[in-house]
Structures are given as structure tokens and as C-alpha cells.
């Protein structure tokens, strides 16, 4: 059939990354490409137990239609859980979501008209960039350094571009692993308030800290209800269950998000929300997070140790947590062009250019994920990568 | 915070119906307002058993990230299941969804620009109307009679309004319970092909037939890949699990739907898809459907029997299945205005005006749901309604 598609799809193929991931269904490839938790961090037995319990206790309600606002017990337990990130919210200010990505979609739905400006980190999470592009946002990159997004640049661009939204992953950012410094958190909240701009604080990695002190969320400095705080249970419990939540302290905005959710999927599945609620109330989660942190810390150390063995012209980040490292090859090297040969030799990564709002100028960068590869495979995969780069003249 | 919301929210409150449903949390009210399956039709024990089995057999994959295209076994079992509606599709032409509502959202995302025309039944499913309005569709009502949407009117309006989409619930329509006649199904598919228009065939009630012969889906007459076929497991298994699927035989359209899904929620939760897949493969579903049909048929008969006792000036539909009846009061009566008094007396319904693309002119209509009320409550609630109407001069 010949149809004309919506103009929001102009220039959206969704294919570059999808093609990489399809390639990775080959199990013999060591993949540093995804953002998956370790399979060993997943707990089918425990989740099955929780599913049985909630269905035995409250089965008919769980299988019946639920509310767009979310499963009430989870709104409560999530509000309590988020306090350890210094996010204070009442249960009715927490909206459970089918993953954080849905939060991005609903926030854009509530706020963006085509052509509205939006500030994004440079580089930024590519899944978020795709959502913003589908809402025809005019993406304005923010400069970053080792301390995360540069606040002076944010303020300059707020004044010049009048954005509606600022999108930040302040802790162990995807793709760089960088963390927004404490003082910058305070200042960016203040600047957003002064200029009436909304911040999306996307915080799925905050519990995966391997060293240093936890930092309070930007949301904790939010005096004008300008910050929408997204957190997810994908990295600490299970991505396949698709449960996250947004904290929204502005009542009118919450109403828009709920109406958007109602018209998008009616409500999130009750069973998944009840399982996460049960986990949060079980008292078992902090121990589980400690366990996965110990393991991811060792994986990160191994990957950093291997990178130390690369020629000095390769630069890379040294995060305090999360699941990603970011590498810059010398100018002239193209991670995009090297990928097919790398995968032929058995190792994959994501070329960094995909993480830029304006791609085409960052082919010398790449993102490496360490959470879903064994120490042995990290060693093996990084050696393959090093050899390949040296052969190519590094 | 003062923010300017997206213009797609202009004129959308989402509140009228939400307020009615909030009122219904009062358990002493007999509700004919919702669209819920009977609580007795839900099977927590069986679902718990399936959850245990799939987590025991394939737990790590189920809890890990899945694919935007859906859980592969479900794509296959759903394709097989849809054959009994004469819908023939390969597994890769089936996209699992988080409920049919998500299908409406993704189809609009793929196709609609603001102001694009769209034909909708008059009256039409109000949840769908809200989604279409959020995509700023120009809604054009189609005339209906006892045989469903009138095909001549559809063709006339295709020529006059150049719509991109036609939205139909051909079987036991929400809200009227009407079924699109066989010959009209063939003709509407042909007309859509001739004019290059896409039909959304929303078919969640087709398995709830209490008399008469099953009719083939419009999709079965689709020779040009113009029909997107939506089916849901909400009414026959569980709405709280949020699993539905769209059959899309056009490859380019499927790619848009998948990219839209990826950017909206990454993928549907694997556990829910695996549970439904297990149910479809168990061989137990047809027996379960027979059981609920027997019960719903008795409930519908009871409600029709009660309506027969109303003064003759009340007109109502006599569906062959589904979960809704549609009533027309004499001109001058307002179901909208009567609702507060009806709920005070202990019975609720949805005023029919909400189901029109252009509300304001149909206050004498109402929708009655019978699937979630006992025979006793149907008798009691309908007597309350009858008394109220007679008091008001019926």
C-alpha cells in the first residue's frame, strides 16, 4: 500500500542501532554494545515467588483493569524508595510507568510542539534522542566536561534558544559514565526555576555506585516544581518487567501525564507493578543492589585495566558507577567504520556518533558497556579491540 | 510552575469520564459504566501457574531486555489464534502491544499529522476518540444503522474529506453492541483499497458471541494491505496484564509501528507476553471462552428482559455478543443530567454524549455494560433506572 506517513517520521529510520543489535543475536560475539544488566543479576526464582504471592493475595484486582495513575501500593513504596536519593514526594506525585522511555514519551506529549527547542547533553542517550526527534524537537547540544553538563552553557543556551525542556542523566550518564557535580546540580535547578524551563532528570543508574559518596538528585534542589524525576527498576531488578516511575510535584503537569498515559496504554500492567512493590517492601533490595554493585565494580575495573594497556592516544572516562565507559580515539579513526571488522573478530560496541543530536562529527568515539560481560570476556574482547586498533595504525 | 503545554492538549481535559469512574470506587454502586470483564472470569490461580512455568523455563530471558517486535513465541501463537477470525498472518506480521489502546497510539503516531481527517463511527469508543484528538485528528463521524457503519456514507466522506484513517469496531461495537454486516465488511475493505485509505479494525469483542454465526474480519477481505487488525486478550483473559496485538501486513508500516513502539516503551513486558503465549498454547482457552460466554449471555438476556419492561419510548440495541447495550431515551431526556441522581440511588452508566466526535447533541443516549454485574444486581439496577426515568416523566 502507498501511504504518506506522519511528518514526525521524516529522517527517522531507527535502523542504525537496530541493525547493530540484530547482529548481536549471534551469541559468539562478545558484546559491549548493549545496556543490559548481567544475566546473573536477574532472579527468576524470587520474581516467580513474588508473582505467586501477589496473585494469591490480590489476584482478581491485579488481573482486572487498573488505574492510569498506577498501582496504589507501588506509588507509596516507590515514593519511600526514592527518598534515599533525596527525592521527597507524596505517593500521588509518583506515576508508575512502563519503563523510563515511556516517561520521556509522555513528557514530550505533554509539552512539545514541533520545533520547540530542547537542550540535551552532548553526547546524550540515543534512545531519548529518538523519542525527542519523533516529537520534532529542535535539539540543542549542551557542552560537557568531566563534571557533566556545563551549567554556564546551559544558561547561555536557555537565553539564546528559549527551550521548553532540558534533558539530563546526572549520575553515571549514558553514554559517558560522567556524573554531574554537586554544585552544578544545585545551580541547574535554580537556573531552570529562574527561566521557567522544565528539567527531565533521568536517573536509572544512581544506585549502581562503586566508589565515592552518593549525590542528591537535582530534584532535591527543585524549589519551583521544575524538575521531573525519572527512575527505573530496569537496572536494579529487571528490564523485562518494564517498571519505572516519574516523580512530578506539579499538579497540572501530573494531570497531563496521566491523561497522556491513559490515551497511550490505559495503565501499566498491575502484575508487574505489584511484583516491584513486593520487592521494595521485602527489605531484600539493598542487599541485592550490594551484590550486583560488587560484581559490576569488578567488571568496570577489569575494563579500565585493559584500557590502560591501550596506546595513550586513546582517552576514556573513569566513572564512579553505572554500566558504561566512553572512549575517544585519535582524530581520523572511525569507530563507525571499524565496527564491521570488530564484530567479524568477535567484539561489538556502539559507535559514539549515534549519541549526538547532530551526528556526523564524532566518528572517533565509542561507548563500551561492561555489565553484561564476564571478566574473561572483557579481557578477551578488549584485547581484540586493542589489536584491531593497533593494526589500523593507533 | 507556569508552563505552556503542547497544543495537542488544547480542549482535552480527560476529566468527564475519569470523574465518573472515580465515583465508582464506591462499592455500593451498581455499575453499568465500565467495560470490565466479570471478576469471576479472571483466573489468578491459572495465571500464577503459567507465570511460574515460564519463569522456571525461560526466566533469565523473560527478565532481560526483550525486542520491540515482541516476544517471538507470542508472535507465533497469536498469528495462529487469529486464524479463527479468518485473519491470516505470518508471525513477523504480528506486533504484540501493551493493550489495543497502544495500537491506536502507535498507528496515529505513524500516520497522522495535525488536521488530518479520520472517519469514526457515530457513536464511537471514547478512549479511541481521546487518542485521536491528542493527535489532533479532524474527526469525521460516519452514520450507522443496525448493520453497523453505512458503507455509502464512508465512501462519500472519503471522497469529500480525504481521510487517512477509518476507525471501526466491526463486531459488538463499543458502545452500541452493533455488528458490521458481512457484505459491508467486504465492501469497506474494497473501498479502502480503491481510495488508498487505512482501516483500523479494532476487534476485542469478537470471541464474545452469544448467538449467530461468527463473521470473518474485515482484514480477511483486505487485498491491498490497507487494514490494520487489532485484537486484545483483555476481554477474554485479563485486562490487567495489558496484552494485545496488531496484525500489519504492510512491511513499511510495520517498521514505523516498531520504531514508534521502541521510542514509546522500548518493548512490552516479556512476562506478560509469555503468560498469554502459554495460555494460547495450553489448549484451555476455548473452554474458558465458552464459560464466560455462557455467563455473559445470561447477563445480557437479563438486562434486555429488564429493558423490555421500560416504557416503549426507550429504544435499545439487541446485540449478538460483546459486553454493551446502547439506549436512546426520548428527545428531551438527558442521560448526562440524570447521572448524578442515578448514582445517588445506587446505579451508574456512561452518558452517551461522550461517545460522539462532536458531543453536545446526544444527551438522550447512554451506554450500559452488563459483563461485570450479577444477575441480581442487573435486575436491581435496571429497576432503579426505570423508576427514575418514570419519575422524570418517561
Boltz contact constraints between the chains, C-beta under 6 A:
constraints:
  - contact:
      token1: [A, 1]
      token2: [B, 224]
      max_distance: 6.0
  - contact:
      token1: [A, 1]
      token2: [B, 225]
      max_distance: 6.0
  - contact:
      token1: [A, 1]
      token2: [B, 226]
      max_distance: 6.0
  - contact:
      token1: [A, 1]
      token2: [B, 250]
      max_distance: 6.0
  - contact:
      token1: [A, 5]
      token2: [B, 110]
      max_distance: 6.0
  - contact:
      token1: [A, 5]
      token2: [B, 256]
      max_distance: 6.0
  - contact:
      token1: [A, 6]
      token2: [B, 111]
      max_distance: 6.0
  - contact:
      token1: [A, 6]
      token2: [B, 112]
      max_distance: 6.0
  - contact:
      token1: [A, 6]
      token2: [B, 113]
      max_distance: 6.0
  - contact:
      token1: [A, 7]
      token2: [B, 113]
      max_distance: 6.0
  - contact:
      token1: [A, 14]
      token2: [B, 259]
      max_distance: 6.0
  - contact:
      token1: [A, 36]
      token2: [B, 64]
      max_distance: 6.0
  - contact:
      token1: [A, 36]
      token2: [B, 65]
      max_distance: 6.0
  - contact:
      token1: [A, 39]
      token2: [B, 60]
      max_distance: 6.0
  - contact:
      token1: [A, 42]
      token2: [B, 60]
      max_distance: 6.0
  - contact:
      token1: [A, 42]
      token2: [B, 63]
      max_distance: 6.0
  - contact:
      token1: [A, 44]
      token2: [B, 55]
      max_distance: 6.0
  - contact:
      token1: [A, 44]
      token2: [B, 59]
      max_distance: 6.0
  - contact:
      token1: [A, 48]
      token2: [B, 52]
      max_distance: 6.0
  - contact:
      token1: [A, 48]
      token2: [B, 55]
      max_distance: 6.0
  - contact:
      token1: [A, 51]
      token2: [B, 51]
      max_distance: 6.0
  - contact:
      token1: [A, 52]
      token2: [B, 48]
      max_distance: 6.0
  - contact:
      token1: [A, 55]
      token2: [B, 44]
      max_distance: 6.0
  - contact:
      token1: [A, 55]
      token2: [B, 48]
      max_distance: 6.0
  - contact:
      token1: [A, 59]
      token2: [B, 44]
      max_distance: 6.0
  - contact:
      token1: [A, 60]
      token2: [B, 39]
      max_distance: 6.0
  - contact:
      token1: [A, 60]
      token2: [B, 42]
      max_distance: 6.0
  - contact:
      token1: [A, 62]
      token2: [B, 240]
      max_distance: 6.0
  - contact:
      token1: [A, 63]
      token2: [B, 42]
      max_distance: 6.0
  - contact:
      token1: [A, 63]
      token2: [B, 238]
      max_distance: 6.0
  - contact:
      token1: [A, 63]
      token2: [B, 240]
      max_distance: 6.0
  - contact:
      token1: [A, 64]
      token2: [B, 36]
      max_distance: 6.0
  - contact:
      token1: [A, 64]
      token2: [B, 240]
      max_distance: 6.0
  - contact:
      token1: [A, 65]
      token2: [B, 36]
      max_distance: 6.0
  - contact:
      token1: [A, 65]
      token2: [B, 239]
      max_distance: 6.0
  - contact:
      token1: [A, 66]
      token2: [B, 240]
      max_distance: 6.0
  - contact:
      token1: [A, 98]
      token2: [B, 265]
      max_distance: 6.0
  - contact:
      token1: [A, 99]
      token2: [B, 265]
      max_distance: 6.0
  - contact:
      token1: [A, 99]
      token2: [B, 266]
      max_distance: 6.0
  - contact:
      token1: [A, 101]
      token2: [B, 265]
      max_distance: 6.0
  - contact:
      token1: [A, 101]
      token2: [B, 266]
      max_distance: 6.0
  - contact:
      token1: [A, 102]
      token2: [B, 265]
      max_distance: 6.0
  - contact:
      token1: [A, 105]
      token2: [B, 264]
      max_distance: 6.0
  - contact:
      token1: [A, 110]
      token2: [B, 5]
      max_distance: 6.0
  - contact:
      token1: [A, 111]
      token2: [B, 6]
      max_distance: 6.0
  - contact:
      token1: [A, 112]
      token2: [B, 6]
      max_distance: 6.0
  - contact:
      token1: [A, 113]
      token2: [B, 6]
      max_distance: 6.0
  - contact:
      token1: [A, 113]
      token2: [B, 7]
      max_distance: 6.0
  - contact:
      token1: [A, 130]
      token2: [B, 263]
      max_distance: 6.0
  - contact:
      token1: [A, 131]
      token2: [B, 263]
      max_distance: 6.0
  - contact:
      token1: [A, 134]
      token2: [B, 263]
      max_distance: 6.0
  - contact:
      token1: [A, 224]
      token2: [B, 1]
      max_distance: 6.0
  - contact:
      token1: [A, 225]
      token2: [B, 1]
      max_distance: 6.0
  - contact:
      token1: [A, 226]
      token2: [B, 1]
      max_distance: 6.0
  - contact:
      token1: [A, 238]
      token2: [B, 63]
      max_distance: 6.0
  - contact:
      token1: [A, 239]
      token2: [B, 65]
      max_distance: 6.0
  - contact:
      token1: [A, 240]
      token2: [B, 62]
      max_distance: 6.0
  - contact:
      token1: [A, 240]
      token2: [B, 63]
      max_distance: 6.0
  - contact:
      token1: [A, 240]
      token2: [B, 64]
      max_distance: 6.0
  - contact:
      token1: [A, 240]
      token2: [B, 66]
      max_distance: 6.0
  - contact:
      token1: [A, 240]
      token2: [B, 270]
      max_distance: 6.0
  - contact:
      token1: [A, 241]
      token2: [B, 269]
      max_distance: 6.0
  - contact:
      token1: [A, 242]
      token2: [B, 269]
      max_distance: 6.0
  - contact:
      token1: [A, 250]
      token2: [B, 1]
      max_distance: 6.0
  - contact:
      token1: [A, 256]
      token2: [B, 5]
      max_distance: 6.0
  - contact:
      token1: [A, 256]
      token2: [B, 9]
      max_distance: 6.0
  - contact:
      token1: [A, 259]
      token2: [B, 14]
      max_distance: 6.0
  - contact:
      token1: [A, 263]
      token2: [B, 130]
      max_distance: 6.0
  - contact:
      token1: [A, 263]
      token2: [B, 131]
      max_distance: 6.0
  - contact:
      token1: [A, 263]
      token2: [B, 134]
      max_distance: 6.0
  - contact:
      token1: [A, 264]
      token2: [B, 105]
      max_distance: 6.0
  - contact:
      token1: [A, 265]
      token2: [B, 98]
      max_distance: 6.0
  - contact:
      token1: [A, 265]
      token2: [B, 99]
      max_distance: 6.0
  - contact:
      token1: [A, 265]
      token2: [B, 101]
      max_distance: 6.0
  - contact:
      token1: [A, 265]
      token2: [B, 102]
      max_distance: 6.0
  - contact:
      token1: [A, 266]
      token2: [B, 99]
      max_distance: 6.0
  - contact:
      token1: [A, 266]
      token2: [B, 101]
      max_distance: 6.0
  - contact:
      token1: [A, 269]
      token2: [B, 241]
      max_distance: 6.0
  - contact:
      token1: [A, 269]
      token2: [B, 242]
      max_distance: 6.0
  - contact:
      token1: [A, 269]
      token2: [B, 272]
      max_distance: 6.0
  - contact:
      token1: [A, 270]
      token2: [B, 240]
      max_distance: 6.0
  - contact:
      token1: [A, 272]
      token2: [B, 269]
      max_distance: 6.0
